[in-house]
Each structure stands twice: as C-alpha cells, then as structure tokens.
Amino acid sequence: MHNIFAPNRKIKIVAITVDEGIGGYRKKTIKNASSLTDNLGVEHTIVLFEA
C-alpha cells in the first residue's frame, strides 16, 4: 500500500497496532511494526486493548 499510495500527496497513510496484552509474541510484533513504520516515514499509533 505504501508504494502505491505514498506518492499521492492527497492521501495520508497511518498505521494502527492494537496491543491486546497477549504475552509471548506481541512485544516482538509491535517492535517490528514500529521499525517498519519508522523506515517508511509512516505515523504509527499503538492502542492498548484493556478488557
């Protein structure tokens, strides 16, 4: 999506990651998502899900 839409200045790309608080894998995937969005220059918001 970034390659297709980023060149169009009328479109703003943002990323949202939902942290469900599941241990064991979520910490690593959030780190990877943050790294990817940093490299792409995309705004990234992490939302905590609390039951």
C-alpha positions as CSV (number, residue, x, y, z in Angstrom):
1,M,0.0,0.0,0.0
2,H,2.8,2.4,0.8
3,N,4.4,2.0,-2.6
4,I,1.0,2.7,-4.3
5,F,-0.4,5.4,-2.2
6,A,2.5,7.3,-0.7
7,P,3.4,9.2,-3.9
8,N,-0.1,10.7,-3.9
9,R,0.1,13.8,-1.6
10,K,-3.7,13.8,-1.2
11,I,-3.5,10.6,0.8
12,K,-2.1,10.3,4.3
13,I,-1.0,6.8,5.3
14,V,-1.1,5.9,9.0
15,A,-0.6,2.6,10.9
16,I,-2.5,1.4,13.9
17,T,-1.4,-1.5,16.0
18,V,-3.7,-2.9,18.7
19,D,-1.9,-4.3,21.7
20,E,-4.2,-6.9,23.2
21,G,-1.9,-7.6,26.1
22,I,-1.1,-11.1,24.9
23,G,2.2,-12.2,26.2
24,G,4.8,-14.2,24.3
25,Y,4.6,-12.7,20.8
26,R,3.0,-9.2,20.9
27,K,6.1,-7.3,22.1
28,K,8.1,-8.5,19.1
29,T,5.4,-7.8,16.5
30,I,4.9,-4.2,18.0
31,K,8.7,-3.7,17.7
32,N,8.7,-4.9,14.1
33,A,5.7,-2.7,13.2
34,S,7.4,0.3,14.8
35,S,10.6,-0.3,12.9
36,L,8.8,-0.7,9.6
37,T,6.7,2.5,10.0
38,D,9.8,4.4,11.1
39,N,11.6,3.2,7.9
40,L,8.7,4.2,5.7
41,G,8.1,7.5,7.5
42,V,4.5,6.5,8.4
43,E,2.7,7.7,11.5
44,H,2.2,4.8,13.9
45,T,-0.2,4.6,16.8
46,I,-0.3,1.8,19.3
47,V,-3.6,1.3,21.1
48,L,-3.8,-0.7,24.2
49,F,-6.9,-3.0,24.5
50,E,-8.0,-3.5,28.1
51,A,-10.8,-6.0,28.8
